[in-house]
Amino acid sequence: MSSYKIVVPFSQQPKDWFKFIHETLEHDGKYDEIVIDFNQVGFLNTDDFVVLACLIETFYHENCKVLFIGGTDKFNAHLDNIRFKEYWKEGFDRESFTISRNRSTLCLWKICKSRIYSYSQHANDYYRNTFIKGKDLLPLSSNLDEVFNNIFDHSQAEISYIITQYFPQKKKLSFSICDFGIGIPSSINNYRKKNNQKPIEDYDALRTSLELGFSIKSSPRNRGMGLYNIIELTDSSNGSLTMISNNGVLHKEANGMIQMGNSGFNFKGTLIKVVVDTETFEQLDEEDNVYDF
């Protein structure tokens, strides 16, 4: 039996994760099983979880059995609560909504086209009935829809995941989305090439994707807003936005300037992380409760 061990970094440094992704994908091939070794890992952010899920899915897609070892006791309790280790068991439907045993974490979800609007509705209903009661979560749900649409428009990816987590003490909510597609810069530069325009740097392509009205118009879903609304959400919710795709990286803090540049690593896909302060959401008008979106 051929086996490959994937040792998950316990560091939160981007360079360590970039190296981890690159080395793991180099071994993407035919194995009977992969062993996910959490080593000394005691905590993972939402972006770490979705990257790891995409990596595992890449091997699982080739009929690989998935085993888990290592990790601290506290971390393994968290994995059990969000049911992470169950996702790649035979018969588990990763495209359905899995009820987490951790009330602050909305399920890890393998994004599929037929349910892209279901997740935002699920997120809205779940958090509005638990930690963020009485708040208008329309800005959050509409942005999730927009990101999902753009993933399918840009990425051409078979593998993409999202996870959403609320941090009660900080009153902040974080959602991260990762796909292993062609990347936003590749998609935009392909579009520019078709229109006889010069290619632009990867980080500039990420900035372009956030401009009001920009769209590659690759499908009827794309409403011409691109990812512009996510900038507005970042500013209005005292939040932050991080985007990594191909060789480009972009980061923005609320009401601050966009910072961007070359990551020094070719990430074959797109990673988006958004953090919002839920205290900034407006109170929900009781009359609005009769409407669904």
QUIKA-V490820 format. One record per pair of residues at least 6 apart in sequence whose ideal C-beta (glycine too) atoms are under 6 Angstrom apart, sorted by the first residue. I is the first residue (numbers start at 1). GAP is how many residues later the second one is. D is the distance in Angstrom with one decimal. If there is no record, write none. Layout:
I | GAP | D
I | GAP | D
This chain:
1 | 31 | 4.5
2 | 29 | 4.9
2 | 30 | 5.0
3 | 30 | 4.9
4 | 23 | 5.6
4 | 27 | 4.8
4 | 30 | 5.1
5 | 30 | 4.5
5 | 32 | 5.5
6 | 18 | 5.6
6 | 28 | 5.9
6 | 30 | 5.3
7 | 30 | 4.7
7 | 32 | 5.6
8 | 30 | 5.2
8 | 33 | 5.5
9 | 7 | 4.5
9 | 8 | 5.9
9 | 11 | 5.1
10 | 29 | 6.0
10 | 30 | 4.6
10 | 31 | 4.5
18 | 247 | 4.0
24 | 31 | 5.4
28 | 30 | 5.7
31 | 33 | 5.2
33 | 32 | 4.1
34 | 25 | 4.8
34 | 30 | 5.2
34 | 32 | 5.8
35 | 32 | 4.8
36 | 32 | 4.9
37 | 32 | 5.3
37 | 33 | 4.7
38 | 32 | 4.0
38 | 33 | 3.2
39 | 31 | 4.8
41 | 30 | 5.0
41 | 34 | 5.6
42 | 30 | 4.3
42 | 33 | 5.0
46 | 117 | 5.2
46 | 119 | 5.4
46 | 128 | 4.8
46 | 130 | 3.8
47 | 129 | 4.2
47 | 226 | 4.6
49 | 114 | 5.0
50 | 111 | 4.5
50 | 113 | 5.7
50 | 126 | 4.8
50 | 128 | 3.9
51 | 127 | 5.2
53 | 55 | 6.0
53 | 108 | 4.2
54 | 105 | 5.2
54 | 107 | 5.6
54 | 124 | 5.0
54 | 126 | 5.1
56 | 10 | 5.9
57 | 102 | 4.8
60 | 6 | 5.9
60 | 28 | 5.1
66 | 22 | 4.0
68 | 17 | 5.1
79 | 6 | 5.7
81 | 20 | 4.3
81 | 21 | 3.9
82 | 18 | 4.9
82 | 20 | 5.4
82 | 23 | 5.1
83 | 15 | 5.8
86 | 6 | 5.7
87 | 7 | 5.3
94 | 16 | 3.9
95 | 15 | 5.1
95 | 17 | 4.4
97 | 10 | 5.5
97 | 25 | 5.6
98 | 9 | 4.4
100 | 7 | 5.4
103 | 27 | 5.9
104 | 62 | 4.5
105 | 60 | 4.7
106 | 17 | 5.7
106 | 20 | 5.7
106 | 58 | 4.0
108 | 55 | 4.6
109 | 10 | 6.0
109 | 53 | 5.4
110 | 51 | 5.7
111 | 49 | 4.4
111 | 51 | 6.0
116 | 32 | 4.0
117 | 28 | 6.0
120 | 21 | 3.8
120 | 24 | 4.0
120 | 25 | 5.1
123 | 41 | 5.9
124 | 13 | 4.7
124 | 17 | 4.5
128 | 9 | 5.6
131 | 35 | 5.2
132 | 146 | 5.0
134 | 149 | 5.8
134 | 150 | 5.6
135 | 146 | 4.1
135 | 149 | 6.0
136 | 145 | 5.8
136 | 146 | 4.8
136 | 148 | 4.6
139 | 94 | 5.4
143 | 86 | 5.5
143 | 87 | 5.3
143 | 90 | 5.0
146 | 83 | 5.4
147 | 30 | 5.8
149 | 72 | 4.6
149 | 73 | 5.8
150 | 77 | 5.6
151 | 9 | 5.7
151 | 28 | 5.4
153 | 65 | 4.7
153 | 66 | 5.5
153 | 69 | 5.0
154 | 30 | 5.0
154 | 33 | 4.0
155 | 24 | 4.5
155 | 26 | 2.8
156 | 25 | 5.0
156 | 26 | 5.3
157 | 22 | 3.9
157 | 23 | 5.7
157 | 24 | 3.0
159 | 21 | 4.7
160 | 19 | 3.5
161 | 17 | 5.7
162 | 15 | 4.6
164 | 11 | 4.2
165 | 9 | 5.4
166 | 7 | 4.9
171 | 107 | 5.3
171 | 108 | 4.9
172 | 103 | 5.8
172 | 105 | 5.6
173 | 103 | 5.4
173 | 105 | 5.4
174 | 101 | 4.7
175 | 99 | 5.6
176 | 97 | 4.4
177 | 95 | 4.9
178 | 93 | 4.8
179 | 90 | 5.0
179 | 91 | 5.5
180 | 89 | 4.2
181 | 88 | 5.3
183 | 62 | 4.4
183 | 63 | 4.0
183 | 86 | 5.9
183 | 87 | 5.7
184 | 22 | 6.0
184 | 25 | 5.3
184 | 61 | 4.5
184 | 86 | 5.3
185 | 17 | 3.8
185 | 20 | 3.8
185 | 60 | 5.8
185 | 61 | 4.5
185 | 63 | 5.5
188 | 17 | 4.3
189 | 10 | 4.3
191 | 25 | 4.4
202 | 44 | 4.5
202 | 45 | 4.4
202 | 46 | 3.2
203 | 45 | 3.7
203 | 57 | 4.1
203 | 58 | 5.5
206 | 37 | 5.1
206 | 42 | 4.8
206 | 44 | 4.3
207 | 53 | 5.9
208 | 6 | 5.8
209 | 17 | 5.7
209 | 18 | 5.1
210 | 17 | 5.1
210 | 18 | 6.0
210 | 21 | 5.3
212 | 16 | 4.5
213 | 11 | 5.9
214 | 12 | 4.2
215 | 7 | 5.0
215 | 9 | 4.8
215 | 11 | 5.2
234 | 7 | 4.6
234 | 18 | 5.8
234 | 20 | 5.8
235 | 19 | 5.2
235 | 20 | 5.3
237 | 39 | 3.8
237 | 40 | 5.4
237 | 43 | 4.6
238 | 16 | 4.7
238 | 39 | 4.2
238 | 42 | 5.3
239 | 15 | 5.6
239 | 36 | 5.1
239 | 37 | 4.1
240 | 13 | 5.1
240 | 35 | 4.9
241 | 11 | 4.7
241 | 33 | 5.5
242 | 9 | 5.0
242 | 31 | 4.6
243 | 7 | 4.5
243 | 29 | 5.3
244 | 23 | 5.3
244 | 27 | 4.5
245 | 25 | 4.1
247 | 15 | 5.4
247 | 16 | 5.9
247 | 19 | 5.5
249 | 14 | 4.2
250 | 10 | 4.3
251 | 8 | 4.9
252 | 6 | 4.9
